[in-house]
Amino acid sequence: MSKPTAAILLTVLTSLSICARAEEWRKTYSISAKPDIHVDANDADIRIYTADRKDVEALVSTSGYKIGASGVSISDRQSGDKLDINIHVPSFHLFSFGIHKSVHVELNIPRAADLDIHSGDGKITAENLNGKVTLRSGDGDIQVTSAKGVFNIETGDGRVQCQHIEGDLRAETEDGGVRIDGVFNALDLHTGDGSIDAEARAGSKMVSGWSLRSGDGSVTLRLPDGFAADLDVHTGDGHITMDFPVTIEGGAALKQNAIHGKMNGGGQSLEIKTADGNITVRRD
């Protein structure tokens, strides 16, 4: 190898080594009451932790990116208990050479907080939340564990998994499965392509109509004994299995792929529909 070639190679390898280094940005915000936190990232995995604390700590860590004007840019603004953090990952890099690049955001917040979190491309994970929560990802799984409040969850391409939830839940994915369990007052689940597996535990009650819809996939719903609802159940290509007694409206015959009737005397509307897949409603 010639000396000029070796020098060029050394320069490239040194540059790659510098680019591959991890960098961190960390900041703590004082909060007097319940925080209202907005985070907008165009490309990052986001993880949210809660604890008995009176402040909010944000940590942005990168691999393969520099933090600053020429790399990942971070801006923040605080007005009282309202906090806005914007993280922008550059979309074009000339010298990538297969280096793994990633951006991770970690939020450490009080247990009671209102959240509006968005990632253009990344996974969102949260636990022990208590508040009004919106989680959105353009492309990534969303997982929430042990949480109370009102939840609005959306992903363009990914799975939604919500365990031990208490309150109102709206969850939507264009391509992925939905798996949830908890004690619900309001429930609205939709997947464009994937199955739905939902469990409403004892104590769940319908303060308004519930809806579970899949464009292509099976739907399974487990309900507590004695749960009452007006049923609107339909599958385009599949069969329906019911563990509950149903009174068919107007004395019409029970169809294999559609049920319109009252379960346990009727109540709020329970809509369950899939274009292609089986529907199962089980007694828990």
Contacts in CASP RR format, 6 or more apart in sequence:
PFRMAT RR
TARGET T0000
AUTHOR 0000-0000-0000
METHOD contacts of the structure
MODEL  1
MSKPTAAILLTVLTSLSICARAEEWRKTYSISAKPDIHVDANDADIRIYT
ADRKDVEALVSTSGYKIGASGVSISDRQSGDKLDINIHVPSFHLFSFGIH
KSVHVELNIPRAADLDIHSGDGKITAENLNGKVTLRSGDGDIQVTSAKGV
FNIETGDGRVQCQHIEGDLRAETEDGGVRIDGVFNALDLHTGDGSIDAEA
RAGSKMVSGWSLRSGDGSVTLRLPDGFAADLDVHTGDGHITMDFPVTIEG
GAALKQNAIHGKMNGGGQSLEIKTADGNITVRRD
1 9 0 8 1.000
12 95 0 8 1.000
12 97 0 8 1.000
15 95 0 8 1.000
16 95 0 8 1.000
16 97 0 8 1.000
16 99 0 8 1.000
19 64 0 8 1.000
19 65 0 8 1.000
19 66 0 8 1.000
19 95 0 8 1.000
19 99 0 8 1.000
20 63 0 8 1.000
20 64 0 8 1.000
20 99 0 8 1.000
20 100 0 8 1.000
21 64 0 8 1.000
22 61 0 8 1.000
22 62 0 8 1.000
22 63 0 8 1.000
22 64 0 8 1.000
23 61 0 8 1.000
23 62 0 8 1.000
23 65 0 8 1.000
23 66 0 8 1.000
23 67 0 8 1.000
24 59 0 8 1.000
24 60 0 8 1.000
24 61 0 8 1.000
24 62 0 8 1.000
24 67 0 8 1.000
25 59 0 8 1.000
25 60 0 8 1.000
25 61 0 8 1.000
25 67 0 8 1.000
25 74 0 8 1.000
26 57 0 8 1.000
26 58 0 8 1.000
26 59 0 8 1.000
26 60 0 8 1.000
27 57 0 8 1.000
27 58 0 8 1.000
27 76 0 8 1.000
28 55 0 8 1.000
28 56 0 8 1.000
28 57 0 8 1.000
28 58 0 8 1.000
29 35 0 8 1.000
29 55 0 8 1.000
29 56 0 8 1.000
29 57 0 8 1.000
29 58 0 8 1.000
29 78 0 8 1.000
29 83 0 8 1.000
30 54 0 8 1.000
30 55 0 8 1.000
31 54 0 8 1.000
31 55 0 8 1.000
31 56 0 8 1.000
31 81 0 8 1.000
31 83 0 8 1.000
31 110 0 8 1.000
32 80 0 8 1.000
32 81 0 8 1.000
33 81 0 8 1.000
34 81 0 8 1.000
34 110 0 8 1.000
34 112 0 8 1.000
34 113 0 8 1.000
34 114 0 8 1.000
35 56 0 8 1.000
35 81 0 8 1.000
35 82 0 8 1.000
35 83 0 8 1.000
35 109 0 8 1.000
35 110 0 8 1.000
35 113 0 8 1.000
35 114 0 8 1.000
36 81 0 8 1.000
36 82 0 8 1.000
36 83 0 8 1.000
36 113 0 8 1.000
36 114 0 8 1.000
37 56 0 8 1.000
37 83 0 8 1.000
37 85 0 8 1.000
37 107 0 8 1.000
37 109 0 8 1.000
37 113 0 8 1.000
37 114 0 8 1.000
37 115 0 8 1.000
37 116 0 8 1.000
37 117 0 8 1.000
38 82 0 8 1.000
38 83 0 8 1.000
38 84 0 8 1.000
38 85 0 8 1.000
38 115 0 8 1.000
38 116 0 8 1.000
38 117 0 8 1.000
39 46 0 8 1.000
39 58 0 8 1.000
39 84 0 8 1.000
39 85 0 8 1.000
39 86 0 8 1.000
39 87 0 8 1.000
39 105 0 8 1.000
39 107 0 8 1.000
39 115 0 8 1.000
39 116 0 8 1.000
39 117 0 8 1.000
39 118 0 8 1.000
40 84 0 8 1.000
40 85 0 8 1.000
40 86 0 8 1.000
40 87 0 8 1.000
40 118 0 8 1.000
41 86 0 8 1.000
41 87 0 8 1.000
41 88 0 8 1.000
41 89 0 8 1.000
41 103 0 8 1.000
41 105 0 8 1.000
41 118 0 8 1.000
41 119 0 8 1.000
41 120 0 8 1.000
42 87 0 8 1.000
42 88 0 8 1.000
42 89 0 8 1.000
42 91 0 8 1.000
42 119 0 8 1.000
42 120 0 8 1.000
42 121 0 8 1.000
43 89 0 8 1.000
43 91 0 8 1.000
43 103 0 8 1.000
43 119 0 8 1.000
43 120 0 8 1.000
43 121 0 8 1.000
43 122 0 8 1.000
44 60 0 8 1.000
44 87 0 8 1.000
44 89 0 8 1.000
44 103 0 8 1.000
44 104 0 8 1.000
44 105 0 8 1.000
44 119 0 8 1.000
44 121 0 8 1.000
44 122 0 8 1.000
45 102 0 8 1.000
45 103 0 8 1.000
45 104 0 8 1.000
45 105 0 8 1.000
45 119 0 8 1.000
45 122 0 8 1.000
45 123 0 8 1.000
45 124 0 8 1.000
45 125 0 8 1.000
46 104 0 8 1.000
46 105 0 8 1.000
46 106 0 8 1.000
46 107 0 8 1.000
46 117 0 8 1.000
46 119 0 8 1.000
46 122 0 8 1.000
46 123 0 8 1.000
46 124 0 8 1.000
46 125 0 8 1.000
47 104 0 8 1.000
47 105 0 8 1.000
47 106 0 8 1.000
47 107 0 8 1.000
47 124 0 8 1.000
47 125 0 8 1.000
47 126 0 8 1.000
48 106 0 8 1.000
48 107 0 8 1.000
48 109 0 8 1.000
48 115 0 8 1.000
48 117 0 8 1.000
48 124 0 8 1.000
48 125 0 8 1.000
48 126 0 8 1.000
48 127 0 8 1.000
48 129 0 8 1.000
49 106 0 8 1.000
49 107 0 8 1.000
49 108 0 8 1.000
49 109 0 8 1.000
49 127 0 8 1.000
49 128 0 8 1.000
50 108 0 8 1.000
50 109 0 8 1.000
50 110 0 8 1.000
50 111 0 8 1.000
50 113 0 8 1.000
50 127 0 8 1.000
50 128 0 8 1.000
50 129 0 8 1.000
50 130 0 8 1.000
51 108 0 8 1.000
51 109 0 8 1.000
51 110 0 8 1.000
51 111 0 8 1.000
52 110 0 8 1.000
52 111 0 8 1.000
53 108 0 8 1.000
53 109 0 8 1.000
53 110 0 8 1.000
54 110 0 8 1.000
55 110 0 8 1.000
56 83 0 8 1.000
56 107 0 8 1.000
56 108 0 8 1.000
56 109 0 8 1.000
56 110 0 8 1.000
56 113 0 8 1.000
57 107 0 8 1.000
57 108 0 8 1.000
57 109 0 8 1.000
58 76 0 8 1.000
58 85 0 8 1.000
58 105 0 8 1.000
58 106 0 8 1.000
58 107 0 8 1.000
59 105 0 8 1.000
59 106 0 8 1.000
59 107 0 8 1.000
59 108 0 8 1.000
60 67 0 8 1.000
60 72 0 8 1.000
60 74 0 8 1.000
60 87 0 8 1.000
60 103 0 8 1.000
60 104 0 8 1.000
60 105 0 8 1.000
60 106 0 8 1.000
61 103 0 8 1.000
61 104 0 8 1.000
61 106 0 8 1.000
62 72 0 8 1.000
62 101 0 8 1.000
62 102 0 8 1.000
62 103 0 8 1.000
62 104 0 8 1.000
63 100 0 8 1.000
63 101 0 8 1.000
63 102 0 8 1.000
63 103 0 8 1.000
64 99 0 8 1.000
64 100 0 8 1.000
64 101 0 8 1.000
64 102 0 8 1.000
65 71 0 8 1.000
65 72 0 8 1.000
65 89 0 8 1.000
65 90 0 8 1.000
65 101 0 8 1.000
65 103 0 8 1.000
66 72 0 8 1.000
67 74 0 8 1.000
68 74 0 8 1.000
71 89 0 8 1.000
71 90 0 8 1.000
72 87 0 8 1.000
72 88 0 8 1.000
72 89 0 8 1.000
72 90 0 8 1.000
72 103 0 8 1.000
73 87 0 8 1.000
73 88 0 8 1.000
74 85 0 8 1.000
74 86 0 8 1.000
74 87 0 8 1.000
74 88 0 8 1.000
75 85 0 8 1.000
75 86 0 8 1.000
76 83 0 8 1.000
76 84 0 8 1.000
76 85 0 8 1.000
76 86 0 8 1.000
77 83 0 8 1.000
77 84 0 8 1.000
78 84 0 8 1.000
87 103 0 8 1.000
87 105 0 8 1.000
89 103 0 8 1.000
93 101 0 8 1.000
109 115 0 8 1.000
111 128 0 8 1.000
111 129 0 8 1.000
111 130 0 8 1.000
112 130 0 8 1.000
112 131 0 8 1.000
113 129 0 8 1.000
113 130 0 8 1.000
113 131 0 8 1.000
114 131 0 8 1.000
114 132 0 8 1.000
114 133 0 8 1.000
115 126 0 8 1.000
115 129 0 8 1.000
115 131 0 8 1.000
115 132 0 8 1.000
115 133 0 8 1.000
115 134 0 8 1.000
115 135 0 8 1.000
116 134 0 8 1.000
117 124 0 8 1.000
117 126 0 8 1.000
117 133 0 8 1.000
117 134 0 8 1.000
117 135 0 8 1.000
117 136 0 8 1.000
118 136 0 8 1.000
118 137 0 8 1.000
119 136 0 8 1.000
119 137 0 8 1.000
119 138 0 8 1.000
119 140 0 8 1.000
120 137 0 8 1.000
120 138 0 8 1.000
120 139 0 8 1.000
121 137 0 8 1.000
121 138 0 8 1.000
121 139 0 8 1.000
121 140 0 8 1.000
122 137 0 8 1.000
122 138 0 8 1.000
122 139 0 8 1.000
122 140 0 8 1.000
123 137 0 8 1.000
123 140 0 8 1.000
123 141 0 8 1.000
123 142 0 8 1.000
123 143 0 8 1.000
124 135 0 8 1.000
124 137 0 8 1.000
124 140 0 8 1.000
124 141 0 8 1.000
124 142 0 8 1.000
124 143 0 8 1.000
125 142 0 8 1.000
125 143 0 8 1.000
125 144 0 8 1.000
126 133 0 8 1.000
126 135 0 8 1.000
126 143 0 8 1.000
126 144 0 8 1.000
126 145 0 8 1.000
126 147 0 8 1.000
127 144 0 8 1.000
127 145 0 8 1.000
127 146 0 8 1.000
127 147 0 8 1.000
128 145 0 8 1.000
128 146 0 8 1.000
128 147 0 8 1.000
129 144 0 8 1.000
129 147 0 8 1.000
129 148 0 8 1.000
129 149 0 8 1.000
130 147 0 8 1.000
130 148 0 8 1.000
130 149 0 8 1.000
131 148 0 8 1.000
131 149 0 8 1.000
131 150 0 8 1.000
132 149 0 8 1.000
132 150 0 8 1.000
133 144 0 8 1.000
133 147 0 8 1.000
133 149 0 8 1.000
133 150 0 8 1.000
133 151 0 8 1.000
133 152 0 8 1.000
134 151 0 8 1.000
134 152 0 8 1.000
134 153 0 8 1.000
135 142 0 8 1.000
135 144 0 8 1.000
135 151 0 8 1.000
135 152 0 8 1.000
135 153 0 8 1.000
135 154 0 8 1.000
136 153 0 8 1.000
136 154 0 8 1.000
136 155 0 8 1.000
137 154 0 8 1.000
137 155 0 8 1.000
137 156 0 8 1.000
137 158 0 8 1.000
138 155 0 8 1.000
138 156 0 8 1.000
138 157 0 8 1.000
139 155 0 8 1.000
139 156 0 8 1.000
139 157 0 8 1.000
139 158 0 8 1.000
140 155 0 8 1.000
140 156 0 8 1.000
140 157 0 8 1.000
140 158 0 8 1.000
141 155 0 8 1.000
141 158 0 8 1.000
141 159 0 8 1.000
141 160 0 8 1.000
141 161 0 8 1.000
142 153 0 8 1.000
142 154 0 8 1.000
142 155 0 8 1.000
142 158 0 8 1.000
142 159 0 8 1.000
142 160 0 8 1.000
142 161 0 8 1.000
142 171 0 8 1.000
143 160 0 8 1.000
143 161 0 8 1.000
143 162 0 8 1.000
144 151 0 8 1.000
144 153 0 8 1.000
144 161 0 8 1.000
144 162 0 8 1.000
144 163 0 8 1.000
144 165 0 8 1.000
145 162 0 8 1.000
145 163 0 8 1.000
145 164 0 8 1.000
146 163 0 8 1.000
146 164 0 8 1.000
147 162 0 8 1.000
147 164 0 8 1.000
147 165 0 8 1.000
147 166 0 8 1.000
148 165 0 8 1.000
148 166 0 8 1.000
148 167 0 8 1.000
149 166 0 8 1.000
149 167 0 8 1.000
149 168 0 8 1.000
150 167 0 8 1.000
150 168 0 8 1.000
151 162 0 8 1.000
151 165 0 8 1.000
151 167 0 8 1.000
151 168 0 8 1.000
151 169 0 8 1.000
151 170 0 8 1.000
151 171 0 8 1.000
152 170 0 8 1.000
153 160 0 8 1.000
153 162 0 8 1.000
153 169 0 8 1.000
153 170 0 8 1.000
153 171 0 8 1.000
153 172 0 8 1.000
154 171 0 8 1.000
154 172 0 8 1.000
154 173 0 8 1.000
155 172 0 8 1.000
155 173 0 8 1.000
155 174 0 8 1.000
156 173 0 8 1.000
156 174 0 8 1.000
156 175 0 8 1.000
157 173 0 8 1.000
157 174 0 8 1.000
157 175 0 8 1.000
157 176 0 8 1.000
158 173 0 8 1.000
158 175 0 8 1.000
158 176 0 8 1.000
158 177 0 8 1.000
159 173 0 8 1.000
159 176 0 8 1.000
159 177 0 8 1.000
159 178 0 8 1.000
159 179 0 8 1.000
160 171 0 8 1.000
160 172 0 8 1.000
160 173 0 8 1.000
160 176 0 8 1.000
160 177 0 8 1.000
160 178 0 8 1.000
160 179 0 8 1.000
160 180 0 8 1.000
160 191 0 8 1.000
161 178 0 8 1.000
161 179 0 8 1.000
161 180 0 8 1.000
162 169 0 8 1.000
162 171 0 8 1.000
162 179 0 8 1.000
162 180 0 8 1.000
162 181 0 8 1.000
162 182 0 8 1.000
163 180 0 8 1.000
163 181 0 8 1.000
163 182 0 8 1.000
164 181 0 8 1.000
164 182 0 8 1.000
165 180 0 8 1.000
165 181 0 8 1.000
165 182 0 8 1.000
165 183 0 8 1.000
165 184 0 8 1.000
166 182 0 8 1.000
166 183 0 8 1.000
166 184 0 8 1.000
167 183 0 8 1.000
167 184 0 8 1.000
167 185 0 8 1.000
167 186 0 8 1.000
168 184 0 8 1.000
168 185 0 8 1.000
168 186 0 8 1.000
168 187 0 8 1.000
169 180 0 8 1.000
169 184 0 8 1.000
169 186 0 8 1.000
169 187 0 8 1.000
169 188 0 8 1.000
169 189 0 8 1.000
170 186 0 8 1.000
170 187 0 8 1.000
170 188 0 8 1.000
170 189 0 8 1.000
171 178 0 8 1.000
171 180 0 8 1.000
171 188 0 8 1.000
171 189 0 8 1.000
171 190 0 8 1.000
172 188 0 8 1.000
172 189 0 8 1.000
172 190 0 8 1.000
172 191 0 8 1.000
173 190 0 8 1.000
173 191 0 8 1.000
173 192 0 8 1.000
173 194 0 8 1.000
174 191 0 8 1.000
174 192 0 8 1.000
174 193 0 8 1.000
175 191 0 8 1.000
175 192 0 8 1.000
175 193 0 8 1.000
175 194 0 8 1.000
176 191 0 8 1.000
176 192 0 8 1.000
176 193 0 8 1.000
176 194 0 8 1.000
177 191 0 8 1.000
177 194 0 8 1.000
177 195 0 8 1.000
177 196 0 8 1.000
178 189 0 8 1.000
178 190 0 8 1.000
178 191 0 8 1.000
178 194 0 8 1.000
178 195 0 8 1.000
178 196 0 8 1.000
178 197 0 8 1.000
178 198 0 8 1.000
179 196 0 8 1.000
179 197 0 8 1.000
179 198 0 8 1.000
180 189 0 8 1.000
180 197 0 8 1.000
180 198 0 8 1.000
180 199 0 8 1.000
181 198 0 8 1.000
181 199 0 8 1.000
181 200 0 8 1.000
181 201 0 8 1.000
182 199 0 8 1.000
182 200 0 8 1.000
182 201 0 8 1.000
182 204 0 8 1.000
183 200 0 8 1.000
183 201 0 8 1.000
183 202 0 8 1.000
183 203 0 8 1.000
183 204 0 8 1.000
184 200 0 8 1.000
184 204 0 8 1.000
184 210 0 8 1.000
185 204 0 8 1.000
185 205 0 8 1.000
185 206 0 8 1.000
185 207 0 8 1.000
186 206 0 8 1.000
186 207 0 8 1.000
186 208 0 8 1.000
186 209 0 8 1.000
186 210 0 8 1.000
187 198 0 8 1.000
187 200 0 8 1.000
187 210 0 8 1.000
187 211 0 8 1.000
187 212 0 8 1.000
188 210 0 8 1.000
188 211 0 8 1.000
189 196 0 8 1.000
189 198 0 8 1.000
189 211 0 8 1.000
189 212 0 8 1.000
189 213 0 8 1.000
190 211 0 8 1.000
190 212 0 8 1.000
190 213 0 8 1.000
190 214 0 8 1.000
191 213 0 8 1.000
191 214 0 8 1.000
191 215 0 8 1.000
191 217 0 8 1.000
192 214 0 8 1.000
192 215 0 8 1.000
192 216 0 8 1.000
193 214 0 8 1.000
193 215 0 8 1.000
193 216 0 8 1.000
193 217 0 8 1.000
194 214 0 8 1.000
194 215 0 8 1.000
194 216 0 8 1.000
194 217 0 8 1.000
195 214 0 8 1.000
195 217 0 8 1.000
195 218 0 8 1.000
195 219 0 8 1.000
195 220 0 8 1.000
196 212 0 8 1.000
196 214 0 8 1.000
196 217 0 8 1.000
196 218 0 8 1.000
196 219 0 8 1.000
196 220 0 8 1.000
196 221 0 8 1.000
197 220 0 8 1.000
198 212 0 8 1.000
198 219 0 8 1.000
198 220 0 8 1.000
198 221 0 8 1.000
198 222 0 8 1.000
199 221 0 8 1.000
199 222 0 8 1.000
199 284 0 8 1.000
200 221 0 8 1.000
200 222 0 8 1.000
200 223 0 8 1.000
200 224 0 8 1.000
200 227 0 8 1.000
200 284 0 8 1.000
201 224 0 8 1.000
201 284 0 8 1.000
202 224 0 8 1.000
202 284 0 8 1.000
203 224 0 8 1.000
204 223 0 8 1.000
204 224 0 8 1.000
204 227 0 8 1.000
206 229 0 8 1.000
206 267 0 8 1.000
206 268 0 8 1.000
206 270 0 8 1.000
207 268 0 8 1.000
208 268 0 8 1.000
209 268 0 8 1.000
209 269 0 8 1.000
209 270 0 8 1.000
209 271 0 8 1.000
210 229 0 8 1.000
210 268 0 8 1.000
210 269 0 8 1.000
210 270 0 8 1.000
210 271 0 8 1.000
211 271 0 8 1.000
211 272 0 8 1.000
212 219 0 8 1.000
212 221 0 8 1.000
212 271 0 8 1.000
212 272 0 8 1.000
212 273 0 8 1.000
213 271 0 8 1.000
213 272 0 8 1.000
213 273 0 8 1.000
213 274 0 8 1.000
214 273 0 8 1.000
214 274 0 8 1.000
214 275 0 8 1.000
214 277 0 8 1.000
215 274 0 8 1.000
215 275 0 8 1.000
215 276 0 8 1.000
216 274 0 8 1.000
216 275 0 8 1.000
216 276 0 8 1.000
216 277 0 8 1.000
217 274 0 8 1.000
217 275 0 8 1.000
217 276 0 8 1.000
217 277 0 8 1.000
218 274 0 8 1.000
218 277 0 8 1.000
218 278 0 8 1.000
218 279 0 8 1.000
218 280 0 8 1.000
219 272 0 8 1.000
219 273 0 8 1.000
219 274 0 8 1.000
219 277 0 8 1.000
219 278 0 8 1.000
219 279 0 8 1.000
219 280 0 8 1.000
220 279 0 8 1.000
220 280 0 8 1.000
220 282 0 8 1.000
221 272 0 8 1.000
221 280 0 8 1.000
221 281 0 8 1.000
221 282 0 8 1.000
222 281 0 8 1.000
222 282 0 8 1.000
222 283 0 8 1.000
222 284 0 8 1.000
223 244 0 8 1.000
223 281 0 8 1.000
223 282 0 8 1.000
223 283 0 8 1.000
223 284 0 8 1.000
224 283 0 8 1.000
224 284 0 8 1.000
225 283 0 8 1.000
225 284 0 8 1.000
226 244 0 8 1.000
226 264 0 8 1.000
227 244 0 8 1.000
227 263 0 8 1.000
227 264 0 8 1.000
228 262 0 8 1.000
228 263 0 8 1.000
228 264 0 8 1.000
228 265 0 8 1.000
228 266 0 8 1.000
228 267 0 8 1.000
229 262 0 8 1.000
229 263 0 8 1.000
229 264 0 8 1.000
229 266 0 8 1.000
229 267 0 8 1.000
229 268 0 8 1.000
229 269 0 8 1.000
229 270 0 8 1.000
230 261 0 8 1.000
230 262 0 8 1.000
230 263 0 8 1.000
230 266 0 8 1.000
230 267 0 8 1.000
230 268 0 8 1.000
230 269 0 8 1.000
230 270 0 8 1.000
231 246 0 8 1.000
231 259 0 8 1.000
231 260 0 8 1.000
231 261 0 8 1.000
231 262 0 8 1.000
231 263 0 8 1.000
231 270 0 8 1.000
231 272 0 8 1.000
232 259 0 8 1.000
232 260 0 8 1.000
232 269 0 8 1.000
232 270 0 8 1.000
232 271 0 8 1.000
232 272 0 8 1.000
232 273 0 8 1.000
233 240 0 8 1.000
233 258 0 8 1.000
233 259 0 8 1.000
233 260 0 8 1.000
233 270 0 8 1.000
233 271 0 8 1.000
233 272 0 8 1.000
233 273 0 8 1.000
233 279 0 8 1.000
233 281 0 8 1.000
234 257 0 8 1.000
234 258 0 8 1.000
234 259 0 8 1.000
234 272 0 8 1.000
234 273 0 8 1.000
234 274 0 8 1.000
235 257 0 8 1.000
235 258 0 8 1.000
235 273 0 8 1.000
235 274 0 8 1.000
235 275 0 8 1.000
235 276 0 8 1.000
235 277 0 8 1.000
235 278 0 8 1.000
235 279 0 8 1.000
236 257 0 8 1.000
236 274 0 8 1.000
236 275 0 8 1.000
236 276 0 8 1.000
236 277 0 8 1.000
237 257 0 8 1.000
237 275 0 8 1.000
237 276 0 8 1.000
237 277 0 8 1.000
238 256 0 8 1.000
238 257 0 8 1.000
238 274 0 8 1.000
238 276 0 8 1.000
238 277 0 8 1.000
238 278 0 8 1.000
238 279 0 8 1.000
239 256 0 8 1.000
239 257 0 8 1.000
239 278 0 8 1.000
239 279 0 8 1.000
240 256 0 8 1.000
240 257 0 8 1.000
240 258 0 8 1.000
240 259 0 8 1.000
240 278 0 8 1.000
240 279 0 8 1.000
240 280 0 8 1.000
240 281 0 8 1.000
241 278 0 8 1.000
241 279 0 8 1.000
241 280 0 8 1.000
241 281 0 8 1.000
241 282 0 8 1.000
242 259 0 8 1.000
242 263 0 8 1.000
242 281 0 8 1.000
243 281 0 8 1.000
243 282 0 8 1.000
243 283 0 8 1.000
244 263 0 8 1.000
244 264 0 8 1.000
244 281 0 8 1.000
244 283 0 8 1.000
245 263 0 8 1.000
245 264 0 8 1.000
246 254 0 8 1.000
246 259 0 8 1.000
246 261 0 8 1.000
246 262 0 8 1.000
246 263 0 8 1.000
247 261 0 8 1.000
247 262 0 8 1.000
247 263 0 8 1.000
247 265 0 8 1.000
247 266 0 8 1.000
248 254 0 8 1.000
248 259 0 8 1.000
248 260 0 8 1.000
248 261 0 8 1.000
249 260 0 8 1.000
249 261 0 8 1.000
249 262 0 8 1.000
252 260 0 8 1.000
263 270 0 8 1.000
272 279 0 8 1.000
272 281 0 8 1.000
END
